């Protein structure tokens, strides 16, 4: 019960932070996550691709700027996870189970993903993985400010 309450509190805190960011004049909402909602939508994709552009020298092509989550972005994510010791597979730009597990391990290591959030099918990128990723991206944005 305590774990579920902690998760709910974390989720509510993330929603509050996202809403504060959305309302602040310093954030262009069209280029950033509006709310932590667990949906891997255009704002989350743009924020992730922006992060990877800085970390992996991902070219700022029109598709990357538009948040199109193609093979190029997936390969950059794999490269980043590999460079940081979480991914051991090939850089093929496919979100396979190895990539998803590496992403979750990385987010867990950073404290943004709780082990209790694992779903029955741990090989799929689900809602909780997206929530953890959104929490990380907001924290990264806050550090840059």
PyMOL commands that set and color helices and strands:
alter all, ss='L'
color gray80, all
select helices_A, chain A and resi 2-23+29-31+42-56+62-65+71-83+97-109+115-117+127-144
alter helices_A, ss='H'
color red, helices_A
deselect
rebuild
show_as cartoon
